[in-house]
């Protein structure tokens, strides 16, 4: 019987040692896990701040600056087209014989200005198309940046512990 009791105590003592070992391991692992969790929370906070700054930079700086640059390029291209049109029109009164004589310096000059005018018109069309594309993609770009901010915020919310929500006090007046 004594051996039976000692076996029973040995098994209880073994369970006690096992339980204390698990507690010690859990206690020893907790600070490392808590520190890693804190690092994860800080990294998620940095991502939220970075996404917020990226959105603000696009809305306040990147889009308006590019829009102003394209408008300035359009104005310059329109001014160049006006100038070239006036120069081409000034040669309108050159005689037909001189205009068809491709060895004449006047004819070469006219053709160069007509080609420059055509190139300036093509450039203007490209810049206007780029401005239109910028305007059309603005909403999508803002939405994408907002989604990145929202994803970063959701990741941060998952890492943060949730505070206990207060329960509403129910009585006969506000019972639903």
HELIX and SHEET records of a PDB file:
HELIX    1   1 UNK A    2  UNK A   57  1                                  56    
HELIX    2   2 UNK A   58  UNK A   62  3                                   5    
HELIX    3   3 UNK A   63  UNK A   90  1                                  28    
HELIX    4   4 UNK A   96  UNK A  100  1                                   5    
HELIX    5   5 UNK A  105  UNK A  159  1                                  55    
END                                                                             
